[in-house]
């Protein structure tokens, strides 16, 4: 969050001295705190920013609710992301100021475009100027929260709006951050139903020269499907980190699935990479729905790739497809639960509706992270919030090379 985006004035010499003091105070006041005492970290932020009080609201797993972070999990009433001021700050990724007494300032908490939630600051006396130190202090707060959340359940408890199934617990621990964005590419994903997800999953790595990614759908439901999905994702990760290439990744993952779960089990997938300098997208289709391409604000159709058999069945690679992306192109990968979800009357969500939503979000300038959040909510609404199958989205947007 830059001063321009936050509405903060540019710091002068006096502000620079205050900023240095604020950051030193924040680091000294938080680094020695136990990981479980995150509310005390928030109180230190309030003090260094001259606020009378502060609260952190954490986004739930489904990205529908914001929960106040308490001493041992969520506290107070949940706030809906849609239709609330705190939700507006989260959705638009911008500072929102609410007039009145006290004045409330809502600041989005994000790092590398991973959206954690929102910081609420309360001021009894408000000059109308957002503090110049706000952006740097909030960035440090985000880093502190990210580093300390690994050692405590406080944040993960605050993300629960309803009980999380054991299968879903496994899947969420497997996932990378839902969103990552750089100057050359953005990747955003989401899983539904968030609290009872089964065999769907996705993975990515934003490496120096390319984005490497996978989206998988294991046959069946419940714990058995989750275990296949976990095996597939970790096998593909191992192949990616060993640098053995798409074909070998497909073959070794198939061997793992067959050896561990038997010849009747399989996992469909799209596995690929995006070269950040050239924009070349390469991918392998293991019996999975084809990705959709939006270019220049227009849906240009599915990206064709001859299907190899799902991993675990055994068979050769049919094709490794390639397409040259242009700056601002969007490619949406998804599982079949997205398009096959039905209304109670039997109408499927379908590819045309999926493509239309993606085009409208692109034309409206909606960020990749917010696009998949809204699209996921639309899919759940279409089905009456009762999906018969997992529905997973993975959106890649190419921004162009640095040259």
N, C-alpha and C positions, 0 to 999 in steps of 0.2 A: 504494500500500500504506500504509494508515494504521496508527498505533500499535496501534489496537484489533485490526485484522485480523492484524497481525504478532505480536501477543503482547507487544509492547514496553510498558514502563511509561511513563506520562506524564512528560515532562521537567520537572525543577525548575530553579531558577536555575543550579545547578552544571552540570546536563545541558545547559542552553541555551548556556552558555559553551563547553562541550565541543563541542556541535553546530556552533556558529559556527566554532570552530577546525577541526573536521573538514571542513566544507564548503570553507573557505578553502584548507586543505591539499590537498583533492581537486582543486579547480579549478586551483590553482597547479601541482600535480604532474601534471596531465593535459593541459591546454590546449596546452602547448608541445610535447607528444610527437608524433612523426610518426604518421600514421594507421595505418601498418603495425605499430606496436608496441603493439597493444592488450593484450597480456599484461602490459606494464608498467603500464597503466592499472589492471588488476585487482590488481596488487601494491600500488599506492597505496591502493586501497580496503581491502585487508587491513590495511595499516598504520594507517589512520585509524580503523578499527573494532577495533583491538587484537587482530586474529586472527594466528595464526602462519602461515597460508597461505590462499590463495584461488584458486579456479578458476571459469571460466565454461563452462557447457555450453549449446550452441546447438542448437535444434530443427532437425531435418532438413526437407527440402521436404515429405515425406509426413506429417510430425508423428507419426512412429512411433519415432524414435531421438533421443537427445541426444548430441552429440559435444563432447568437450572442445576448447575453443578453444586452439590452439597458436600458435606464432610465425608460421607461414605457412599456417595452415589447421587441420584437425583433428589431434588427437594422442591417444594412448592408445586404450583400448577404448570402443566405443560403448555407451551405456546405453539399454535399452529404456524407453520412457515407461510402458508397462504393467508393473506389478509391481516397480518400483524406488522407493526413497525420493526420489531426485532427480526421478523422473517423477511421483510423488505431489504434490510441490510444484508442478510445472508444471500438472498436471491440475486440482488443487484451488485453485490460485492462492493458496497460503498457505504460511507458513514451517513447515518441518519440521525438528525437532531429533533427531539420532541420538545416543544415549548411547554411552559407551565412551571410549577413549583413542586418539586425540584425539576430542573432541566435534565432530561435523559439523553445521553449520547450513545448510539449503538454502533459498534465498530466490528466489521467482519474479521474473523480469525482464520487466516489461511496461510499455507506455506507450500510453495511450489504448486499452487492452485488446489492443494488438498484443503477442502473446506471443513474446518473443525467445528465452527459454531460462531457465536457472537459475544463480544464483550459489551456489557452495559455499564456506563459510568454515570453517576448522578452528581449534579452540581446545584448547590443552593443559590449561588451567584454565578450568572452566566453572561459573559461579555459578547458572545456571538462569534468569537474566534476559536476555531479548533486549535488546541495547543500544538505548537510546532514539534514538540517531542513525541506527539501521539504515534506517528508512524513507526519510528525506530523502537519505541518502548513496546508497542504491540508486537512487532516482529520478534523481539527478544522474548516476550511472554509466550508467543506461539512455540518458539524453540524450546523453552523451558517445559511447557506442557507436553510437547512431543517426547522430549527426553525422559521426563518423569513418569509418563503414562505406561511405560514398559514395565514398571516395577510395582504397579498397584492396579486394583480392579475398579478404582473410583470412577475413572472416565468411562470405562466399558459398561459399568452399571448404569451410568447416566445416559448411555445411548439406548437403553431398553425402554420402549414404550409398551411392550407386552413381553411375555416370556419368550425366550429364544430357545428353539429346539436344540438338542445335542448335535444333530446333523448340521444345523445352521451355524452353531458355534464353531464347528470344525471348518466350515467353508469360509466364514468371515476371518478366522485366524489365518487361513491360507492366502487370502487376497492381498494384493498390493494396495496402496492408497487408491481410492476410487478415481482420482484425477491427478494428472501431472501435465504441466504445460511449460514449454520453453519458447524461445523466439522462433524455433523452426518447426515445432509440431506440438500438438496436444493429444492426449489420450484420456478418455473418460469412459467409465463402465459403471454398471449397476446390476444388482440381482433382485429378482422378485420371485416368490414372496419372501421378503427380507427376513422374516422371523421363522420360516420353515423351509428354506431353500433346500433342495436335494442334490441332484447330480450335475447341475450347471456350475461353471466357474470360468474365470478368465485370469490372464496374467500378462504382464508386460515388463519390459525393462527399457528405460530411456538411456541408452548407451551413447558413447562419444559420437559415432558416425551414423547410428541407426536406432530406430525403435523396433524392438522385437516383441512379438505378441502371440497370444493364443486364446481361443475361446473354445470351451469343450462342453459336451453334453453326454453324460453317461447314461446308458440304458437303465431303465427301472426307476425306482423312487426310494426315498428313505436312506437309511444308513449304508446299505450295500452300494447304492449309486454314489453316495458321497465318498466312500472309500475308493471306488474306481476313479472318481474325479480327482481325489487327492493324489492317487498314484500317477495318473496321467499328467497333472500339472507339474508334479515334482520331477517326473521323468523328462518332461519337456524342458523344465528349468535346467536340469543337469546337462542335457544335450546343448542347450543354449550357452551355458557357462563354459562347457568344454569346447564349444565352437565347432561342432561336428556337422553342421548343416541341416537343412530341412528334411532331406530324404532319410538320413540316418536317424534324425530325431523321431520321425514317423515310424521307422522300422523298430527302433529300440523300445519306444513307448508301446507299440503293439505287442512286442514280445513280453513286456512286463505285465500288461493287462491279461494276456492269454495265460501266462504262467501263474499269476496270482489268483485269477478269478474264473478260469476255465474257458472253453471254446465258445460258449454261448453268450459270453459277456463282451461288450464292446463300448467304445467311446467315439462319438463323432466329434469333428473339430475343424477349425480353420487355424492354421499356423503360418506365420509369415514375418516379414520384416519390411520396414520402410527406410530407404537410404535417405538421410537428411540433406545431403548435398544435391543429389540428382533428382530426388522425388520418386525414384523407382520403387514401386510396391511389388513385392514377390510373396506369393502365398501358395499353400498346399491345402486342398479341400479333401478332408477325410469324411465324405458322406454327409456334409453339413449344408444348411441353406446358404445360397450365394449372397455375398455382400452387395450393398446398394451404394451407388456413387451419385453425389450431388456436385455439379460443377457449374460455376457462374449462376448460382441460384436456381438451377434447373435439375430435375431428376433425369439422369441419362440412362438409367436402367441398371440391371444386375451386372456385376463383373463376372465374366465367364471363367470357369476353371473346371476341367473334366474331373469328376469325382473319383478319388481313390476309395477303396472300401474303408469302413470305420476301423480305427485302431483296435486290435485284438482279434480280428477275423483272419488277418494274414492276406498278403497280396502285394503286388508291385505298386509303386507310385505312378498314377496315371498321368499327372501333369504338375509341374510347378509353374504357375501362371505369373505373368508380369505385366504391369501397366505403369506408364509414366504419369505421375500426378502433377497437377499444376498448383501454384499457390492458391490457398483458400479452398481446395477440394476437400470434401468430406466423404469418408467411407464408413458405412455402418455395418458392422458384423453383429449377428444376433442368433439366438437359438430358436428352434421351431415353436417353442411355447409362446413367443411374441406374436407371430402371425396367426397361429392356430387357436389362440384363446377366443372364446365365444361368449356372446351375450346369452342370456337365458333363453332367448328365442332361436339360438343356433347360428347367428351371424358372426363370422370370423372377423378378427381384427384386420387381417389380410395385408398383403404387400402394398396395394394402392394407398391405403390409409397410413401405413407406416412411412411410405415415401412422401406423401403429402405433408405429414407432420414435420418431417426432416427438412423439407424445402421451406416451409413457412418459418421454422425456427432459424434457418440460415438467412433468409431474407430479412428477418427481424433483428438480425445481429445477436441472437442469443448465444451465449458461450457454450462450448461443448459440454461442460459440467452441468449447466442448467438445462441444456437440451435433453440430455439423457434423464435427468430428474423429472422433467415435465412429461417426457414421453413415457417413462415408467408409470407415472401417475395416471396418464391417459389409458394405458393398457389395463391397469388395475380397475379403473372406473368402467371401462368397456365390459369387463367380466363381472362387475358387481363385487370387486375386491375378493373374489374366490377363484383363484387360478387353478385349473385342473392340471397344469404342468408348469415347470419352472420357466421363467422368461428372463433372459439375460441380454444385455446390450453392451457393445464395445464400439465406441465412436472414435475414429482417428481423423484429425484435421491437419493437413499439411500447410504450413505457413510459408514455406519457401526456404531456399538456401541463404547463407549469410553473404554470398557474393552479389 
